[in-house]
Amino acid sequence: MTEPTRKYSISMPRDIAEAARARGGPSGLSAYVAAAVARQIERDNLNELIQVAEAEHGPVSEEEVQALRDQPHEARTRQTGDGAHAA
């Protein structure tokens, strides 16, 4: 079941509103804006979790970040045996 909706009045630059309206398609501007705000809230929550974790364990180095980014590629390489992936 979806949450009940309420009507709000917001202000935003016209060019952004028109681009959002064009991309909203059949769902409309309200659905597009609601989805964008929901994604931003998720990002804000994730950033808060990162801050808490870094305060407790120290910052994550660029090397650690790159190693995690490399893991999917390395797994595919191991899976295919030669590094080529299926299209």
N, C-alpha and C positions, 0 to 999 in steps of 0.2 A: 504494500500500500504506500502511496506517495504522501509526503507531508502536505498539509494544507498550504495553499499559497496566499499571499497578501500582496496588495498593490503598494509600490513605493515610487517615489519620485526621485530621480537622480539626475545629475548634470554631468555631461562629458563633452569633450570637443566634438564638433559636428562631423569632422572627417572620420573619427573613430566610430561614432554612432552609425554613420552611413555604411562603413565597411562591415561593421557587425551585423547590421540589418541585411546587407547583401549576402553575407555568409550564413545568416540564420536560416535561410531557406524556409521550408514548410513549417519548421518548428517555431520560427519567429525570433524576433529580437530578444524577448524576455527569456526564452529557453537558452539562447546563446550566451547571454550575459550571466544567467544563473550558473551555467556550466563553467564559464570562465572564473567566476567568483569562487565556486567550489574548488576548482584546481588551485587557485591562489591560496585558499585556506589550507589545503593539503600541503602546499609548499611551505607556508608559514609554520605549520605544525612540524613538518620535517626539519626545518631550520632550527626550531626550538629544541627538538630532540638532539640534533647535532651539537648545539651549544651545550646542552647538559652533558652529553657524552664527552665532548672535548674538555669541559671543565673538570670532569672526573678522571679522564684517561689521557688527557693531552691532545694536541692537535694531530690530525692525520696528515702525513707527509705526502707530497706529490708522487713519490715513488710507490707508496702504498695504494694511492688512488689509481695510478697507472697499472699496477699489478692486478687490481680488481677488474679494471677495464679489459685487460688482456685475457682474463680467464675464459670468457665465452669463445674467443678465437682459438685459444689453446685446446679447449674441449672439443671443438669441431675438428681441429687438426688430429687429435688423438682418435676421434671417432672415424674419420675417413682414412686415416693412415698416411695420407700423402698431402694433406693440407687443402686439397680441392674440395669445395662444397657443392652439393647438388643445387641446381637452380630452381 
